[in-house]
Amino acid sequence: MPYGYTGKILRVDLTNRKSEIETHDDAFYRTYLGGRGMVAYYLLKELPRGIDAFDPRNPLIFAAGPLTGAAFSGQGRNGAGAKSPLTNGFGNAEGGGYWGAELKRAGLDGIVITGRADKATYLWLHDDQCEFRDAAHLWGKSTGETEDALRAELNDRLIRTALIGPAGENRVRFAAIVNDRSHFVGRNGLGAVMGSKNLKGIAVRAPAGKGKMEIFAPQGVQALSKWMGANLQEVARLHEHGTAGIMRGLHRSGGLPSYNFTQGHFDAEEKIDGQTMTATILTKRETCFACAVRCKRVVEVKESAHGSVDPLYGGPEYETLAAFGSMQANDDLIAIAKANELCAMYGMDTISLGVTIAFAIECFERGLITTQDTDGIELKRGNARAMLQMVEAITRRKGFGNVLAEGAARAAQQIGKGAEEFAMHVRGQEMPMHEPRLKAAIGLGYAISPTGADHNHNIHDTVYTKDVSDLTERDPSITAPLPANNLSADKVKFLVAESNWTHFWDSAVMCIFLPYENKQMVDVMNSVTGWDGTIQEYLRLGARVATLARMVNLREGWNAMGDTLPKRFFEAFDSGPLAGQEYPEDRFHAAAQAYYRQMGWDENGVPTREKLKELGIEWAGKQ
C-alpha cells in the first residue's frame, strides 16, 4: 500500500481532448519524489530536443510531493515545470496556497499536459474525472474574475484553482500561474506556456468525505506539528512582517538591490519596507494549507492616487517590494502594492517584471530609448505612475510593452545600442533581489542554477557566517563558518551542501521558510512514506535532481560559457556599506570549476558517466 503518494499521474492530451491515468511504483517516488524531481524526469524523458517553448509538444507538468497535504506546516505547495520561454531550458517554479493539497486529496500526485486545445479550455477535476470545459467566456478575465466565475459555474465555493490571467494568454514570457488568486507559481514563464496551450486554468475538488492522505506513522507528523506550534517564535518575524522583514537589514548591510543593481542601498528604504507596510496598509495575514506560520501578506487601500488595492489579491513580499521599489528608486508603497495586485490579477512574475522595468528605466535615462519609443511614457526613476502604466502595457503587449513582454534579455537585443549591458539576467531569467557583492556564493548559485537566476535553490551566505552545524551534518568536511563575501573552494562546499538539500526540499515541495532541521525533515519524510531514508540519501536525491536538470539544459544547448553573471556584478559599488568591496571575475570562474568538480561534472559542466551511474540515472546520458 502506498503511503504519502497515490501512485497516479493524470496524463492530459489537449489536442485530442483525452486523459488517462499513468501509475508509478514506490521505487519511482523514492528516486524522484515529486515537485522538481518529477519535472526533471518528465522533461528529460518527453521534451523533444530543441523545440520552441510554445510548441504544443512542450509538456506542462504540475507535481505535488509525498508530503503535500499532510497536516503540518510548510507542505501546502505544488511544483510546476516545462521548457521555459525565458531561458529555453529547464523550467520550474513552486507556489503555495491550497491547490496542491487539493490535487493530492483528489487522488493525484501530478498532471502532465501536452498538446494545444483548439479553443480556450479549462480542466475540471472532480470525482476521478477530468472534464474539458469551454473557457471562451473566461478568456481575457483576471484571475479573480475567473475564480469567481468558476465557483458560480461549478456551483462550488470550495474548488481550488490554478489559473492564468491576460499576461499568460498573451504569452508574456514571464507570465505566472496563480493559485487561489494570490499565490504565485511565478518564475520561468510557465503561465505563458499554459497560455500557449489555450489552457485558462485547472479547477480541482476532492470528493466530499474522501481524499484522506494515507500516512505510514501519523504520530511522526503529529510530533512535528506540535513542535512547530511550540516554536512559533522561530518564525515570529516572518509572521509579523513576512519576507519583507529582511529589507531593512539588507539596506543597512549594503545588499539591497537598488537602481538596477548599480547600488546596494536605497535611502528611502524605510518608506517601503515590511515594518512600514505592517504599520500602514497591512490588514491581516493569510496562510497556506495547514500552516501555522501565517506569513502571507494581505493589504488593502480603499482610495489613493493609484486607485484602490483589493485585499483578495494578497500583498507584496520582499522580492516585490525591492523589484518595484529600490530597483526603480520608487518610494511609493501604495504604488508597489498596486503593482503587486495587478501582477496577481494578470498573472505575472513580480521579480522579472520589476527588473525588466528597471532595465527600461536605465535605458531611458541613458538615452537609448525616448518617449517616441515608449508611447509617451516618462520611464524615469521614481515615476510610480509610469511604472504602473508599463505593467498594463506589458500585460497587453501594447506598444513598447510588447518589447518588454519579451523579458529584459530579449528586449535588450531589440533595443540594441549596447542595451545588453543593462539587462540583469542569467540565461534570460531576471535576477532576484539578493546581491552577490554581499553574498558571494549566491552569485555562483545564480550562474549554475538550472532555471536561470534563482534565489530559492541556492545559498544565502549570511546565514552561515556564525553556525554551520546544519551543513556539517550534510558534509562533515565543513567545519567552520566563512565570511559572506568568501568564494573559496571551501565556500563552494557550502553551496553544494545547501543547493542539493534545497533540490530535495523542492522535490518534496516543502516551503523553504520553515525552520526544520535536517533530522526533522528526514523523520517526517520517513513517517509519511514508511521509508528508512537518511540525510545522505535525501542529499543524494537532491544531487540527482540537480544533475537531471543539468542534463535537460545541456541537451537544449546550454554550456559552461553561460554559467556566469552580468558584468555589472564584477564591479565594486562606489558608495554605501560595501563601497570598494570587490567580487573578482577570476575568483568567480575558479569557484564555478570547483562546483563542477564537487558535483561530479567535468570541466565543461557535463555530468560524467561515473556520476550518472552513482546517482542511478545512467539512462539520462542516453536522452
C-alpha positions as CSV (number, residue, x, y, z in Angstrom):
1,M,0.0,0.0,0.0
2,P,1.5,3.4,-0.9
3,Y,2.0,6.0,1.8
4,G,2.4,9.7,1.1
5,Y,1.6,9.3,-2.6
6,T,-1.3,7.9,-4.6
7,G,0.8,6.4,-7.4
8,K,-1.3,8.2,-10.0
9,I,-0.3,10.8,-12.6
10,L,-3.0,12.3,-14.8
11,R,-2.0,12.5,-18.5
12,V,-3.8,15.1,-20.5
13,D,-3.8,15.5,-24.3
14,L,-5.4,18.9,-25.0
15,T,-5.2,18.4,-28.8
16,N,-7.4,15.3,-28.7
17,R,-9.2,16.2,-25.5
18,K,-8.3,12.9,-23.9
19,S,-7.0,12.0,-20.5
20,E,-5.7,8.8,-18.8
21,I,-4.0,7.7,-15.6
22,E,-0.4,6.7,-15.5
23,T,0.9,4.8,-12.5
24,H,4.3,4.6,-10.8
25,D,5.7,2.3,-8.1
26,D,7.4,3.1,-4.8
27,A,10.9,3.0,-6.4
28,F,9.9,5.9,-8.8
29,Y,8.9,8.1,-5.9
30,R,11.9,7.2,-3.7
31,T,14.1,8.1,-6.7
32,Y,12.5,11.4,-7.8
33,L,10.0,12.2,-5.0
34,G,7.8,14.8,-6.8
35,G,8.0,18.5,-7.5
36,R,11.2,19.4,-9.2
37,G,12.4,15.8,-9.3
38,M,9.2,14.8,-11.2
39,V,9.5,17.8,-13.5
40,A,13.1,16.8,-14.3
41,Y,12.2,13.2,-15.0
42,Y,9.4,14.0,-17.4
43,L,11.2,16.8,-19.3
44,L,14.3,14.7,-19.9
45,K,12.1,11.7,-21.0
46,E,9.5,13.5,-23.0
47,L,10.6,17.0,-24.1
48,P,11.5,16.8,-27.9
49,R,15.0,18.2,-28.3
50,G,15.3,21.8,-29.5
51,I,11.6,22.7,-29.8
52,D,10.2,26.1,-29.0
53,A,8.8,26.6,-25.5
54,F,5.4,27.4,-27.1
55,D,5.4,24.3,-29.2
56,P,2.3,22.2,-28.3
57,R,4.7,19.2,-27.6
58,N,6.3,21.1,-24.7
59,P,5.0,19.2,-21.6
60,L,3.4,21.3,-18.9
61,I,3.8,19.4,-15.6
62,F,2.2,20.0,-12.2
63,A,3.6,18.0,-9.4
64,A,2.9,17.5,-5.7
65,G,5.2,15.7,-3.4
66,P,4.9,12.9,-0.8
67,L,4.4,15.3,2.0
68,T,1.9,17.5,0.2
69,G,-1.4,17.5,2.1
70,A,-0.1,16.1,5.4
71,A,-1.2,18.1,8.4
72,F,1.9,20.1,9.3
73,S,3.3,23.5,8.5
74,G,5.1,24.0,5.2
75,Q,3.7,21.4,2.8
76,G,0.9,23.3,1.2
77,R,2.8,23.8,-2.1
78,N,3.0,22.4,-5.6
79,G,5.6,22.4,-8.2
80,A,5.2,23.1,-12.0
81,G,7.5,22.8,-14.9
82,A,8.0,23.0,-18.7
83,K,10.6,24.2,-21.1
84,S,11.0,27.8,-20.1
85,P,10.2,30.6,-22.7
86,L,12.6,32.8,-20.8
87,T,15.7,30.5,-20.7
88,N,14.9,28.0,-23.4
89,G,15.9,25.4,-20.8
90,F,14.6,23.5,-17.7
91,G,11.7,25.5,-16.3
92,N,10.4,25.0,-12.8
93,A,8.6,27.0,-10.1
94,E,6.6,26.4,-7.0
95,G,3.6,28.0,-5.5
96,G,1.7,27.9,-2.2
97,G,-1.9,28.1,-1.2
98,Y,-4.3,25.2,-1.2
99,W,-4.3,23.9,-4.8
100,G,-1.5,21.4,-4.3
101,A,-3.1,19.8,-1.3
102,E,-6.5,19.6,-3.0
103,L,-4.9,17.9,-6.1
104,K,-3.4,15.3,-3.7
105,R,-6.7,14.8,-1.9
106,A,-8.3,14.3,-5.3
107,G,-6.1,11.3,-5.8
108,L,-3.4,12.7,-8.0
109,D,0.4,13.2,-7.5
110,G,0.7,15.2,-10.6
111,I,-0.5,16.2,-14.1
112,V,1.4,16.0,-17.4
113,I,-0.2,18.1,-20.1
114,T,0.7,18.1,-23.8
115,G,-0.8,19.4,-26.9
116,R,-2.9,22.6,-27.6
117,A,-6.6,23.0,-27.3
118,D,-8.3,24.3,-30.4
119,K,-10.2,26.8,-28.3
120,A,-9.9,28.3,-24.8
121,T,-10.3,25.5,-22.3
122,Y,-10.2,24.8,-18.6
123,L,-9.9,21.4,-16.8
124,W,-12.4,20.5,-14.1
125,L,-11.0,17.6,-11.9
126,H,-13.5,16.0,-9.6
127,D,-14.8,12.6,-8.6
128,D,-12.0,10.9,-10.5
129,Q,-13.0,12.7,-13.7
130,C,-11.2,15.1,-16.0
131,E,-13.6,17.3,-17.8
132,F,-12.5,19.5,-20.7
133,R,-14.7,22.7,-20.4
134,D,-15.1,25.7,-22.7
135,A,-13.3,28.8,-21.4
136,A,-14.2,31.3,-24.1
137,H,-16.2,33.3,-21.6
138,L,-13.2,33.4,-19.3
139,W,-10.5,34.4,-21.8
140,G,-9.4,37.9,-21.1
141,K,-10.6,37.9,-17.5
142,S,-8.4,38.4,-14.4
143,T,-7.5,35.5,-12.1
144,G,-10.0,36.8,-9.5
145,E,-12.8,37.2,-12.0
146,T,-12.1,33.8,-13.4
147,E,-12.1,32.1,-10.0
148,D,-15.4,33.8,-9.1
149,A,-16.9,32.7,-12.4
150,L,-15.8,29.1,-12.0
151,R,-17.2,28.9,-8.4
152,A,-20.5,30.1,-9.7
153,E,-20.5,27.9,-12.8
154,L,-19.5,24.8,-10.9
155,N,-21.8,25.7,-8.0
156,D,-19.0,25.0,-5.5
157,R,-17.3,27.6,-3.3
158,L,-14.7,25.2,-2.2
159,I,-12.9,24.5,-5.5
160,R,-9.2,25.3,-5.7
161,T,-7.8,26.9,-8.8
162,A,-4.6,27.3,-10.7
163,L,-5.1,30.0,-13.4
164,I,-3.5,32.3,-15.8
165,G,-4.6,35.9,-16.5
166,P,-4.3,38.0,-19.6
167,A,-0.5,38.0,-19.4
168,G,-0.4,34.2,-19.8
169,E,-3.0,34.4,-22.6
170,N,-0.7,37.0,-24.4
171,R,2.4,34.8,-23.8
172,V,4.3,37.4,-21.8
173,R,7.5,35.5,-21.3
174,F,7.4,35.9,-17.6
175,A,3.7,35.2,-17.1
176,A,2.9,33.3,-13.9
177,I,0.4,30.6,-12.9
178,V,-1.7,31.9,-9.9
179,N,-3.0,29.5,-7.3
180,D,-6.1,30.6,-5.3
181,R,-5.9,34.2,-6.6
182,S,-2.8,35.3,-4.7
183,H,-0.2,32.6,-4.6
184,F,2.3,32.8,-7.5
185,V,3.9,29.9,-9.3
186,G,6.0,32.7,-10.5
187,R,9.2,32.1,-12.2
188,N,10.3,30.8,-15.6
189,G,7.3,31.9,-17.6
190,L,5.1,28.8,-17.0
191,G,2.0,30.9,-17.3
192,A,3.0,31.8,-20.9
193,V,3.4,28.0,-21.7
194,M,-0.1,27.4,-20.2
195,G,-1.5,30.3,-22.4
196,S,0.2,28.8,-25.5
197,K,-1.9,25.7,-24.9
198,N,-5.1,27.7,-24.7
199,L,-5.5,26.4,-21.2
200,K,-7.0,29.0,-18.9
201,G,-6.9,27.0,-15.7
202,I,-7.4,23.9,-13.7
203,A,-10.1,23.7,-11.1
204,V,-9.9,20.8,-8.5
205,R,-12.2,19.5,-5.9
206,A,-11.6,16.4,-3.9
207,P,-14.7,14.2,-3.3
208,A,-16.6,15.1,-0.2
209,G,-15.7,12.8,2.7
210,K,-12.8,11.2,0.7
211,G,-9.3,12.1,-0.1
212,K,-7.7,11.4,3.3
213,M,-4.0,11.1,2.9
214,E,-2.5,7.7,3.8
215,I,0.3,8.2,6.3
216,F,2.6,5.4,7.5
217,A,3.2,6.7,11.0
218,P,0.8,9.6,11.8
219,Q,2.4,10.1,15.2
220,G,5.6,11.4,13.4
221,V,3.6,14.1,11.6
222,Q,1.8,15.0,14.8
223,A,5.0,15.4,16.7
224,L,6.4,17.8,14.1
225,S,3.2,19.8,14.0
226,K,3.3,20.0,17.8
227,W,6.9,21.1,17.7
228,M,6.1,23.9,15.3
229,G,3.2,25.1,17.4
230,A,5.5,25.3,20.4
231,N,8.3,27.0,18.5
232,L,6.5,29.7,16.5
233,Q,8.9,32.2,18.0
234,E,11.4,30.8,15.5
235,V,9.3,32.4,12.7
236,A,7.9,35.3,14.6
237,R,9.4,37.9,12.3
238,L,8.2,36.0,9.2
239,H,4.7,36.0,10.7
240,E,4.9,39.7,11.7
241,H,6.4,41.2,8.6
242,G,6.6,38.4,6.0
243,T,9.7,38.1,3.9
244,A,9.6,41.9,3.7
245,G,11.0,41.9,7.2
246,I,14.5,41.4,5.8
247,M,14.6,44.6,3.7
248,R,15.8,47.0,6.3
249,G,18.7,44.8,7.3
250,L,19.8,44.3,3.7
251,H,19.7,48.1,3.1
252,R,21.9,48.6,6.2
253,S,24.4,46.0,5.1
254,G,24.6,47.3,1.6
255,G,23.0,44.3,0.0
256,L,19.6,45.8,-1.1
257,P,19.4,45.7,-4.9
258,S,18.9,49.3,-6.0
259,Y,18.9,51.4,-9.2
260,N,19.1,48.3,-11.4
261,F,21.9,46.8,-9.3
262,T,24.1,49.9,-9.6
263,Q,23.9,50.3,-5.8
264,G,23.2,48.2,-2.7
265,H,21.3,50.7,-0.6
266,F,18.2,52.9,-1.0
267,D,17.9,56.0,1.2
268,A,14.1,55.9,1.1
269,E,14.0,52.2,2.1
270,E,12.1,52.7,5.3
271,K,9.1,54.1,3.3
272,I,8.6,50.8,1.6
273,D,9.8,48.0,3.8
274,G,7.9,45.3,5.7
275,Q,7.8,47.2,9.0
276,T,6.2,50.2,7.3
277,M,3.8,48.0,5.4
278,T,2.7,46.3,8.6
279,A,2.1,49.7,10.3
280,T,0.2,51.2,7.4
281,I,-1.7,49.1,4.8
282,L,-1.5,45.5,6.1
283,T,-5.0,44.3,7.2
284,K,-4.4,40.7,8.0
285,R,-2.2,37.6,7.5
286,E,-3.2,34.6,5.5
287,T,-1.7,31.2,5.2
288,C,-1.3,28.0,3.1
289,F,-2.8,24.6,3.7
290,A,-2.3,23.5,7.4
291,C,0.4,26.1,8.0
292,A,0.6,27.8,11.5
293,V,3.1,30.5,10.4
294,R,0.6,32.7,8.5
295,C,3.2,34.7,6.6
296,K,1.0,35.7,3.7
297,R,0.6,39.5,3.5
298,V,-2.9,40.9,2.9
299,V,-3.0,44.6,2.2
300,E,-5.9,47.0,1.4
301,V,-6.0,50.5,0.1
302,K,-9.5,51.9,-0.4
303,E,-8.5,55.2,-2.1
304,S,-5.3,56.6,-3.5
305,A,-3.8,58.4,-6.4
306,H,-3.3,54.9,-7.9
307,G,-6.8,53.7,-7.1
308,S,-7.8,51.0,-4.7
309,V,-5.9,47.8,-3.8
310,D,-8.1,44.8,-3.3
311,P,-7.2,42.6,-0.3
312,L,-8.3,39.5,-2.2
313,Y,-5.1,39.6,-4.1
314,G,-2.8,39.4,-1.0
315,G,0.1,41.8,-0.7
316,P,3.7,42.3,-1.7
317,E,6.6,40.2,-0.3
318,Y,10.2,41.3,-0.1
319,E,11.1,40.4,-3.7
320,T,8.2,42.5,-5.0
321,L,9.0,45.5,-2.7
322,A,12.6,45.6,-3.9
323,A,11.8,44.9,-7.6
324,F,9.2,47.7,-7.8
325,G,10.8,49.8,-5.1
326,S,14.5,50.2,-4.6
327,M,15.4,48.8,-8.1
328,Q,13.4,51.6,-9.6
329,A,14.1,54.3,-7.0
330,N,10.4,54.2,-6.2
331,D,9.4,55.1,-2.6
332,D,5.6,54.9,-3.1
333,L,4.5,51.9,-1.1
334,I,0.9,52.1,-2.4
335,A,2.1,52.1,-6.0
336,I,4.1,48.9,-5.2
337,A,1.0,47.3,-3.6
338,K,-1.0,48.3,-6.7
339,A,1.7,46.7,-9.0
340,N,1.5,43.5,-6.9
341,E,-2.3,43.4,-7.2
342,L,-2.0,43.9,-11.0
343,C,0.5,41.0,-11.2
344,A,-1.8,38.7,-9.2
345,M,-4.8,39.8,-11.4
346,Y,-3.0,39.5,-14.7
347,G,-0.6,36.6,-13.8
348,M,3.0,37.9,-13.9
349,D,6.2,37.2,-12.0
350,T,6.9,40.3,-10.0
351,I,10.6,39.7,-10.0
352,S,11.1,39.5,-13.7
353,L,8.6,42.3,-14.4
354,G,10.2,44.7,-11.9
355,V,13.7,44.0,-13.1
356,T,12.6,44.4,-16.7
357,I,11.1,47.8,-16.0
358,A,14.2,48.8,-14.0
359,F,16.2,47.9,-17.1
360,A,14.0,50.0,-19.3
361,I,14.3,53.0,-16.9
362,E,18.1,52.8,-17.2
363,C,17.9,52.6,-21.0
364,F,15.6,55.7,-21.0
365,E,17.8,57.7,-18.7
366,R,20.9,56.8,-20.8
367,G,19.2,58.0,-23.9
368,L,18.9,54.6,-25.6
369,I,15.2,55.0,-25.8
370,T,12.9,58.1,-25.7
371,T,9.3,58.9,-25.3
372,Q,8.9,58.2,-29.0
373,D,9.8,54.6,-28.2
374,T,7.8,54.3,-25.0
375,D,4.5,55.8,-26.3
376,G,5.0,58.9,-24.4
377,I,5.7,57.2,-21.0
378,E,8.4,59.0,-19.0
379,L,10.4,56.0,-17.8
380,K,12.3,57.7,-15.1
381,R,13.5,56.6,-11.6
382,G,10.8,57.1,-9.0
383,N,8.0,57.6,-11.5
384,A,5.4,55.3,-10.0
385,R,2.7,56.3,-12.5
386,A,4.9,55.3,-15.4
387,M,5.7,52.0,-13.7
388,L,2.0,51.2,-13.4
389,Q,1.4,52.2,-17.0
390,M,4.1,49.8,-18.1
391,V,2.6,47.0,-16.1
392,E,-0.6,47.5,-18.1
393,A,1.2,47.8,-21.4
394,I,3.3,44.7,-20.9
395,T,0.3,42.7,-19.9
396,R,-1.5,43.5,-23.1
397,R,1.7,43.7,-25.3
398,K,0.7,47.2,-26.2
399,G,3.3,49.5,-27.8
400,F,6.6,49.4,-26.0
401,G,5.0,46.9,-23.6
402,N,5.3,44.4,-26.4
403,V,9.1,44.8,-26.4
404,L,9.4,44.5,-22.6
405,A,7.0,41.5,-22.5
406,E,9.8,39.5,-24.0
407,G,11.9,40.0,-20.8
408,A,15.0,42.1,-20.3
409,A,17.4,39.9,-22.3
410,R,15.3,39.8,-25.5
411,A,14.2,43.5,-25.1
412,A,17.9,44.5,-24.9
413,Q,18.5,42.7,-28.2
414,Q,15.6,44.6,-29.8
415,I,16.7,48.0,-28.4
416,G,20.4,47.4,-29.4
417,K,22.8,50.4,-28.8
418,G,24.6,48.4,-26.1
419,A,21.5,47.9,-24.0
420,E,22.6,44.3,-23.2
421,E,24.9,45.7,-20.6
422,F,22.0,46.9,-18.5
423,A,19.8,43.8,-18.7
424,M,20.3,42.0,-15.4
425,H,19.6,38.3,-16.0
426,V,21.2,34.9,-16.2
427,R,20.3,32.9,-19.3
428,G,17.3,35.1,-19.9
429,Q,15.7,35.0,-16.4
430,E,16.0,38.2,-14.5
431,M,18.0,38.5,-11.2
432,P,16.3,38.0,-7.9
433,M,16.6,40.6,-5.1
434,H,19.8,39.3,-3.4
435,E,23.1,40.9,-4.1
436,P,26.2,38.8,-4.9
437,R,28.5,41.5,-3.8
438,L,27.2,40.9,-0.3
439,K,26.6,37.1,-0.6
440,A,29.3,35.8,-2.8
441,A,28.2,32.2,-3.2
442,I,24.6,33.2,-4.1
443,G,26.1,34.7,-7.2
444,L,27.6,31.4,-8.2
445,G,24.3,29.8,-7.4
446,Y,22.6,32.1,-9.8
447,A,25.0,31.2,-12.5
448,I,24.8,27.4,-12.2
449,S,21.0,27.3,-11.4
450,P,19.2,25.0,-13.8
451,T,16.4,27.6,-14.1
452,G,18.4,30.8,-14.7
453,A,19.0,33.2,-11.8
454,D,17.1,31.9,-8.8
455,H,17.4,32.5,-5.1
456,N,15.4,29.6,-3.7
457,H,17.6,26.5,-4.6
458,N,20.6,28.5,-3.6
459,I,22.6,29.5,-0.5
460,H,22.3,32.7,1.4
461,D,25.9,33.2,2.7
462,T,24.9,35.5,5.6
463,V,23.1,32.5,7.2
464,Y,26.4,30.6,7.6
465,T,28.8,33.3,9.0
466,K,28.4,32.0,12.6
467,D,27.0,28.5,12.7
468,V,27.4,25.7,10.1
469,S,26.1,22.8,12.1
470,D,23.3,22.1,9.5
471,L,25.9,22.0,6.7
472,T,28.3,19.8,8.7
473,E,25.6,17.2,9.1
474,R,25.4,17.0,5.4
475,D,29.1,17.3,4.7
476,P,31.4,16.5,7.6
477,S,34.3,18.3,5.8
478,I,32.5,21.6,6.5
479,T,33.8,22.5,10.0
480,A,33.8,26.3,10.3
481,P,31.9,29.4,9.2
482,L,33.1,31.6,6.4
483,P,32.5,35.3,5.7
484,A,29.6,36.1,3.4
485,N,32.0,37.5,0.8
486,N,34.2,34.4,0.7
487,L,34.2,32.5,-2.5
488,S,36.8,29.8,-2.0
489,A,36.6,26.1,-2.8
490,D,35.6,25.6,0.8
491,K,32.7,28.1,0.4
492,V,31.6,26.1,-2.7
493,K,31.2,23.1,-0.4
494,F,28.6,25.2,1.4
495,L,26.8,25.9,-1.9
496,V,26.8,22.2,-2.9
497,A,25.5,21.1,0.5
498,E,22.8,23.7,0.6
499,S,21.6,23.6,-3.0
500,N,21.4,19.9,-3.1
501,W,19.4,19.9,0.1
502,T,17.0,22.5,-1.3
503,H,16.6,20.5,-4.5
504,F,15.4,17.7,-2.2
505,W,13.1,20.2,-0.4
506,D,11.7,21.4,-3.7
507,S,11.1,17.8,-4.9
508,A,9.3,17.2,-1.6
509,V,7.7,20.6,-2.4
510,M,8.3,22.0,1.1
511,C,8.3,25.7,1.9
512,I,11.9,26.8,2.5
513,F,10.9,29.3,5.2
514,L,10.1,26.6,7.8
515,P,12.9,26.2,10.4
516,Y,13.1,22.4,10.3
517,E,16.4,20.8,11.0
518,N,17.9,18.1,8.8
519,K,16.8,15.3,11.0
520,Q,13.3,16.6,11.3
521,M,12.9,16.6,7.6
522,V,14.2,13.1,7.4
523,D,12.0,11.9,10.2
524,V,8.8,13.4,8.7
525,M,9.5,12.1,5.3
526,N,10.0,8.6,6.7
527,S,6.9,8.9,8.9
528,V,4.8,9.8,5.9
529,T,6.2,7.3,3.5
530,G,7.3,4.4,5.6
531,W,10.8,4.6,4.1
532,D,14.1,4.4,6.1
533,G,15.9,7.3,4.4
534,T,18.8,9.2,5.8
535,I,20.2,12.7,5.4
536,Q,22.7,11.3,3.0
537,E,20.1,9.5,0.9
538,Y,18.0,12.6,0.6
539,L,21.0,14.8,-0.1
540,R,21.9,12.4,-2.9
541,L,18.4,12.7,-4.2
542,G,18.9,16.4,-4.4
543,A,22.1,15.9,-6.3
544,R,20.3,13.6,-8.7
545,V,17.6,16.2,-9.4
546,A,20.2,18.9,-10.0
547,T,22.1,16.6,-12.4
548,L,18.9,15.6,-14.3
549,A,18.0,19.3,-14.7
550,R,21.6,20.0,-16.0
551,M,21.2,17.2,-18.5
552,V,18.0,18.8,-19.8
553,N,19.8,22.1,-20.3
554,L,22.8,20.5,-21.9
555,R,20.5,18.8,-24.4
556,E,18.8,22.2,-25.1
557,G,22.1,23.8,-26.0
558,W,23.4,25.2,-22.7
559,N,27.1,25.1,-22.0
560,A,29.6,26.2,-19.3
561,M,30.1,29.6,-21.1
562,G,26.7,30.7,-19.9
563,D,27.4,29.9,-16.2
564,T,28.3,33.5,-15.4
565,L,26.8,36.8,-14.3
566,P,26.2,40.2,-15.9
567,K,29.5,42.2,-15.9
568,R,28.0,44.7,-13.5
569,F,28.3,42.3,-10.6
570,F,32.1,42.2,-11.0
571,E,32.3,45.9,-10.5
572,A,32.5,47.3,-6.9
573,F,30.0,49.7,-5.6
574,D,31.2,53.3,-5.4
575,S,29.1,54.2,-2.3
576,G,27.3,52.6,0.6
577,P,28.4,50.0,3.2
578,L,30.0,47.7,0.5
579,A,31.8,50.5,-1.4
580,G,35.0,49.2,-2.9
581,Q,34.4,45.6,-2.0
582,E,35.5,43.5,-4.9
583,Y,33.9,40.5,-6.4
584,P,36.6,39.3,-8.8
585,E,35.6,37.6,-12.0
586,D,38.6,35.3,-12.0
587,R,37.7,34.1,-8.5
588,F,34.1,33.6,-9.6
589,H,35.1,31.3,-12.5
590,A,37.5,29.3,-10.4
591,A,34.6,28.7,-8.0
592,A,32.5,27.5,-10.9
593,Q,35.1,24.9,-11.7
594,A,35.2,23.9,-8.0
595,Y,31.4,23.5,-8.2
596,Y,31.6,21.2,-11.2
597,R,34.3,19.0,-9.5
598,Q,32.3,18.7,-6.3
599,M,29.2,17.8,-8.2
600,G,31.0,15.1,-10.3
601,W,30.8,17.1,-13.5
602,D,33.7,17.6,-15.9
603,E,35.4,21.0,-16.6
604,N,32.7,21.8,-19.1
605,G,30.0,21.3,-16.6
606,V,28.9,18.0,-18.1
607,P,28.0,15.2,-15.6
608,T,30.3,12.3,-16.0
609,R,29.2,8.8,-16.8
610,E,30.5,7.7,-13.5
611,K,28.4,10.3,-11.7
612,L,25.3,9.3,-13.6
613,K,25.8,5.7,-12.6
614,E,26.5,6.6,-9.0
615,L,23.2,8.5,-8.9
616,G,21.3,5.7,-10.5
617,I,20.4,7.7,-13.6
618,E,22.5,6.2,-16.4
619,W,19.5,6.5,-18.6
620,A,19.9,10.3,-18.5
621,G,23.1,10.1,-20.6
622,K,21.2,8.4,-23.5
623,Q,18.4,11.0,-23.9
